[in-house]
């Protein structure tokens, strides 16, 4: 009985009677296999990176820190003797210096708790509310800042940043926080905290609120217009956003870039439209009139859409774009056929 290997070789010879054909076929197949493996490797690397980021976002340790700080801030506010709401110029370096002094006085009082005279005069505990920030003194010579983010008047997540102040003369440092890892809090700490702690506290609040604002704008257009959006991509901080509309005779691509992570309106905007489903007569007319490239339809910029995205929130601009899109596309089509 012939072996399976011999039978396989005989079939291969019948399929490729000339050695050259088999070699050429194998070479092409090997080349395709290499390209396929390269693509697979890149895709696997991308999936691995995505998995690592997802894991980092939902790590149990981060959740534990968040839950612990929430309880600690709730306890601090529950034990407060007064809550002071501040506006504008009332939030300044002098007030922050007062808060630091109170933190160290409380720490010293705890250290000297054996002294009866100290126990008879408990330190008053004041919590300060400035805009979306709540600042309070925490145990262990720490200053806690709780950031209350919102969107369209509705509350969103709470974020925390705890500053450690070992002595009144030493600079403060970020002891722990619940700020998303892709927002540059450590860079802000290095650049701002030692020179101007108030600016650092405000900047972190601006980073968080702008991030939530951009994220919620994207969430809202997906919720309201998801059936019209074919593809949507964004960076983790939502400072780069791209999506495609294909619910029309033209394919419309929108690309948004934000100048920095505290921006809520994009500064670099590009909206392009490609013809997709014209009739044969219209397609022939368009192709004949293109610049020496038969069968091509270069994209056209939708400047009215770019203007809307530059001045409105993303959901508002989207509604404006879709409302005027049929007229704008028809106008562009007429311009192309008449040129």
C-alpha positions as CSV (number, residue, x, y, z in Angstrom):
1,X,0.0,0.0,0.0
2,X,1.4,3.4,-0.9
3,X,2.0,5.8,1.9
4,X,0.1,9.0,2.3
5,X,3.2,11.0,1.6
6,X,3.8,9.4,-1.8
7,X,0.1,9.9,-2.7
8,X,0.4,13.5,-1.7
9,X,3.5,14.0,-3.9
10,X,1.8,12.4,-6.9
11,X,-1.2,14.7,-6.5
12,X,1.1,17.7,-6.3
13,X,2.9,16.6,-9.5
14,X,-0.4,16.2,-11.4
15,X,-1.4,19.7,-10.3
16,X,1.9,21.3,-11.2
17,X,3.3,19.2,-14.1
18,X,6.1,21.7,-14.8
19,X,8.5,22.4,-11.9
20,X,8.7,26.1,-12.7
21,X,4.9,26.6,-12.2
22,X,5.1,24.9,-8.8
23,X,8.1,26.9,-7.7
24,X,6.5,30.2,-8.9
25,X,3.2,29.2,-7.1
26,X,5.0,28.3,-3.9
27,X,7.0,31.6,-4.0
28,X,3.8,33.7,-4.4
29,X,2.1,31.7,-1.7
30,X,5.1,32.0,0.7
31,X,5.2,35.8,0.1
32,X,1.4,36.0,0.9
33,X,2.0,33.9,4.0
34,X,4.7,36.3,5.2
35,X,2.5,39.3,4.6
36,X,-0.4,37.6,6.4
37,X,1.8,36.7,9.4
38,X,3.1,40.2,9.6
39,X,-0.4,41.6,9.6
40,X,-1.5,39.1,12.2
41,X,1.5,40.0,14.4
42,X,0.7,43.7,14.2
43,X,-2.9,43.0,14.9
44,X,-2.0,40.8,17.9
45,X,0.3,43.5,19.2
46,X,-2.5,46.0,18.9
47,X,-5.0,43.7,20.7
48,X,-2.4,43.2,23.5
49,X,-1.9,46.9,23.9
50,X,-5.6,47.5,24.0
51,X,-6.0,44.7,26.6
52,X,-3.3,46.3,28.7
53,X,-4.9,49.7,28.6
54,X,-8.3,48.2,29.4
55,X,-6.8,46.3,32.3
56,X,-5.1,49.5,33.5
57,X,-8.4,51.4,33.4
58,X,-10.2,48.8,35.5
59,X,-7.5,47.6,37.9
60,X,-8.8,46.6,41.2
61,X,-6.1,48.7,42.9
62,X,-7.5,51.8,41.2
63,X,-11.0,51.0,42.3
64,X,-9.8,50.4,45.8
65,X,-8.1,53.8,45.9
66,X,-11.2,55.5,44.5
67,X,-13.5,53.8,47.0
68,X,-11.2,54.6,49.9
69,X,-10.8,58.2,49.0
70,X,-14.6,58.7,48.5
71,X,-15.1,57.4,52.0
72,X,-12.4,59.6,53.4
73,X,-13.8,62.7,51.7
74,X,-17.3,61.9,53.0
75,X,-15.9,61.5,56.5
76,X,-14.0,64.8,56.3
77,X,-17.1,66.6,55.1
78,X,-19.3,64.9,57.7
79,X,-16.9,66.1,60.5
80,X,-16.5,69.6,59.2
81,X,-17.5,72.6,61.4
82,X,-18.1,74.9,58.4
83,X,-18.2,74.8,54.6
84,X,-17.2,77.9,52.9
85,X,-18.1,78.6,49.2
86,X,-15.6,80.9,47.4
87,X,-15.8,82.8,44.2
88,X,-13.3,84.4,42.0
89,X,-10.6,86.3,43.8
90,X,-11.4,84.7,47.1
91,X,-9.6,81.6,45.8
92,X,-5.9,82.7,46.0
93,X,-2.5,81.7,47.2
94,X,-3.2,83.3,50.6
95,X,-6.1,80.9,51.2
96,X,-4.1,77.9,50.1
97,X,-1.4,78.9,52.5
98,X,-4.0,79.1,55.3
99,X,-5.2,75.6,54.4
100,X,-1.7,74.3,54.6
101,X,-1.2,75.9,58.0
102,X,-4.4,74.3,59.2
103,X,-3.3,70.9,58.0
104,X,0.0,71.1,59.9
105,X,-1.7,72.5,63.0
106,X,-4.1,69.6,63.0
107,X,-1.2,67.1,62.5
108,X,0.6,68.7,65.5
109,X,-2.5,68.6,67.6
110,X,-2.9,64.9,66.9
111,X,0.8,64.3,67.7
112,X,0.3,66.1,71.1
113,X,-3.0,64.4,71.9
114,X,-1.7,63.4,75.3
115,X,-1.9,67.0,76.4
116,X,-5.2,67.7,78.1
117,X,-5.1,71.4,77.3
118,X,-4.9,70.6,73.6
119,X,-7.9,68.2,73.8
120,X,-10.1,70.8,75.3
121,X,-9.6,73.1,72.3
122,X,-10.4,71.0,69.2
123,X,-9.3,72.5,65.9
124,X,-12.2,73.8,63.7
125,X,-12.5,71.9,60.5
126,X,-13.4,74.0,57.4
127,X,-14.1,72.6,53.9
128,X,-13.8,75.0,51.0
129,X,-15.9,74.7,47.8
130,X,-14.5,76.6,44.8
131,X,-16.5,76.0,41.6
132,X,-16.3,72.2,40.8
133,X,-13.6,71.7,43.5
134,X,-14.0,70.7,47.2
135,X,-10.8,71.2,49.3
136,X,-10.5,69.8,52.7
137,X,-7.9,68.8,55.3
138,X,-7.3,65.1,55.6
139,X,-5.5,63.1,58.3
140,X,-1.8,62.9,58.2
141,X,-0.9,66.4,57.0
142,X,-2.7,65.9,53.7
143,X,-4.7,68.3,51.5
144,X,-7.5,66.6,49.6
145,X,-9.1,68.0,46.4
146,X,-12.3,66.4,45.1
147,X,-13.3,67.4,41.5
148,X,-17.0,67.2,40.6
149,X,-17.3,66.9,36.8
150,X,-20.5,67.5,34.9
151,X,-22.0,67.6,31.4
152,X,-25.0,69.7,30.3
153,X,-25.8,70.5,33.9
154,X,-25.8,66.8,35.0
155,X,-23.2,65.4,37.5
156,X,-20.7,62.9,36.1
157,X,-17.7,61.3,37.9
158,X,-15.9,62.4,41.0
159,X,-12.1,62.5,40.8
160,X,-9.6,63.0,43.6
161,X,-6.1,64.4,44.1
162,X,-4.3,64.2,47.5
163,X,-1.4,66.5,48.2
164,X,1.1,65.7,50.9
165,X,2.7,68.6,52.8
166,X,5.5,67.3,55.1
167,X,6.2,70.7,56.4
168,X,5.0,74.2,55.8
169,X,8.3,75.2,54.2
170,X,8.7,72.2,51.9
171,X,7.0,71.9,48.6
172,X,3.8,69.8,48.2
173,X,3.7,66.6,46.2
174,X,1.0,64.4,44.7
175,X,0.6,61.5,47.1
176,X,-2.2,59.7,45.2
177,X,-5.0,60.5,42.8
178,X,-7.8,58.9,40.8
179,X,-7.2,61.0,37.6
180,X,-7.2,58.8,34.5
181,X,-3.7,57.6,33.6
182,X,-3.8,59.2,30.1
183,X,-4.2,62.7,31.5
184,X,-0.8,64.3,32.3
185,X,-1.1,65.0,36.0
186,X,2.5,64.1,36.7
187,X,3.7,66.6,34.1
188,X,1.5,69.2,35.6
189,X,2.9,68.3,39.0
190,X,6.5,68.8,37.8
191,X,5.7,72.0,35.9
192,X,3.3,73.8,38.3
193,X,2.9,72.3,41.8
194,X,6.2,73.5,43.2
195,X,5.9,77.0,41.8
196,X,2.2,77.7,42.0
197,X,0.0,75.1,43.8
198,X,-3.2,77.0,43.1
199,X,-2.6,77.0,39.4
200,X,-1.9,73.2,39.6
201,X,-5.1,72.5,41.4
202,X,-7.1,74.6,38.9
203,X,-5.3,73.0,35.9
204,X,-6.1,69.5,37.0
205,X,-9.8,70.5,37.3
206,X,-9.7,72.0,33.8
207,X,-8.1,68.8,32.4
208,X,-10.8,66.6,34.0
209,X,-13.8,68.7,33.1
210,X,-12.6,69.1,29.5
211,X,-12.0,65.3,29.2
212,X,-15.5,64.5,30.5
213,X,-17.0,67.2,28.2
214,X,-15.3,65.8,25.0
215,X,-16.2,62.2,26.0
216,X,-19.8,63.0,26.7
217,X,-20.1,64.8,23.4
218,X,-19.0,61.7,21.6
219,X,-21.2,59.5,23.7
220,X,-24.2,61.7,22.8
221,X,-23.8,61.6,19.1
222,X,-23.4,57.8,19.2
223,X,-26.6,57.6,21.2
224,X,-28.6,60.0,19.0
225,X,-27.1,59.4,15.6
226,X,-25.5,56.0,15.8
227,X,-27.5,54.6,12.8
228,X,-25.9,57.3,10.6
229,X,-22.3,56.8,11.8
230,X,-20.5,53.9,10.1
231,X,-17.1,54.3,11.8
232,X,-16.0,56.2,14.8
233,X,-12.5,56.4,16.3
234,X,-11.0,58.4,19.1
235,X,-8.0,58.7,21.3
236,X,-8.3,57.8,25.0
237,X,-8.4,61.5,26.1
238,X,-10.8,62.2,23.2
239,X,-8.5,64.9,21.8
240,X,-8.5,63.2,18.4
241,X,-11.8,62.2,17.0
242,X,-12.7,60.8,13.5
243,X,-16.0,59.4,12.2
244,X,-17.7,58.6,8.9
245,X,-21.2,59.2,7.6
246,X,-22.4,56.9,4.9
247,X,-26.1,57.3,5.1
248,X,-26.1,59.6,2.0
249,X,-25.1,59.4,-1.6
250,X,-21.7,60.8,-0.6
251,X,-19.3,59.4,2.0
252,X,-18.5,62.1,4.5
253,X,-15.5,61.9,6.8
254,X,-15.0,64.2,9.8
255,X,-11.6,64.6,11.5
256,X,-11.2,66.7,14.7
257,X,-8.0,67.7,16.6
258,X,-8.0,69.7,19.8
259,X,-5.2,72.2,20.5
260,X,-4.6,70.8,24.0
261,X,-6.3,68.6,26.7
262,X,-8.2,71.5,28.3
263,X,-10.0,72.4,25.0
264,X,-13.7,71.5,24.5
265,X,-13.9,72.8,20.9
266,X,-11.6,71.5,18.1
267,X,-9.1,73.7,16.4
268,X,-8.0,71.5,13.5
269,X,-11.1,70.4,11.6
270,X,-11.4,68.7,8.2
271,X,-14.7,67.5,6.7
272,X,-14.5,65.8,3.3
273,X,-17.1,64.3,1.1
274,X,-16.7,61.7,-1.6
275,X,-19.4,60.8,-4.3
276,X,-20.5,57.2,-3.8
277,X,-23.7,56.3,-5.6
278,X,-24.5,58.6,-8.5
279,X,-26.5,57.3,-11.5
280,X,-24.4,56.0,-14.5
281,X,-25.2,59.1,-16.4
282,X,-24.1,61.4,-13.6
283,X,-21.0,59.3,-13.0
284,X,-20.0,59.4,-16.6
285,X,-20.4,63.2,-16.7
286,X,-18.3,63.6,-13.5
287,X,-15.6,61.3,-14.7
288,X,-15.3,63.0,-18.0
289,X,-14.8,66.3,-16.4
290,X,-12.1,65.3,-13.9
291,X,-8.5,66.5,-14.4
292,X,-7.3,63.8,-16.7
293,X,-8.1,61.0,-14.3
294,X,-11.0,59.1,-15.7
295,X,-13.1,57.2,-13.1
296,X,-11.9,59.2,-10.1
297,X,-13.9,61.5,-7.9
298,X,-11.7,63.6,-5.6
299,X,-13.2,64.7,-2.3
300,X,-14.6,68.1,-1.6
301,X,-14.4,70.1,1.6
302,X,-17.6,71.0,3.5
303,X,-16.6,74.4,4.9
304,X,-20.0,75.0,6.4
305,X,-19.6,71.8,8.4
306,X,-16.1,72.8,9.6
307,X,-17.4,76.2,10.7
308,X,-20.2,74.6,12.7
309,X,-17.7,72.2,14.4
310,X,-15.5,75.1,15.3
311,X,-18.1,77.0,17.2
312,X,-20.7,74.5,18.5
313,X,-20.6,71.4,20.7
314,X,-20.3,68.2,18.7
315,X,-24.0,67.1,19.0
316,X,-25.2,70.6,18.0
317,X,-22.7,70.8,15.1
318,X,-23.7,67.3,14.0
319,X,-27.4,68.2,13.9
320,X,-26.5,71.4,11.9
321,X,-24.4,69.4,9.5
322,X,-27.0,66.7,8.8
323,X,-29.7,69.3,8.4
324,X,-27.9,71.2,5.6
325,X,-26.0,68.3,4.1
326,X,-28.4,67.3,1.3
327,X,-28.4,70.9,0.0
328,X,-24.6,71.3,0.3
329,X,-24.0,68.0,-1.5
330,X,-26.4,68.8,-4.3
331,X,-24.8,72.2,-4.7
332,X,-21.3,70.6,-5.0
333,X,-22.6,68.1,-7.5
334,X,-24.1,70.9,-9.7
335,X,-20.8,72.8,-9.5
336,X,-18.9,69.7,-10.7
337,X,-21.2,68.9,-13.5
338,X,-21.3,72.5,-14.8
339,X,-17.5,73.1,-14.5
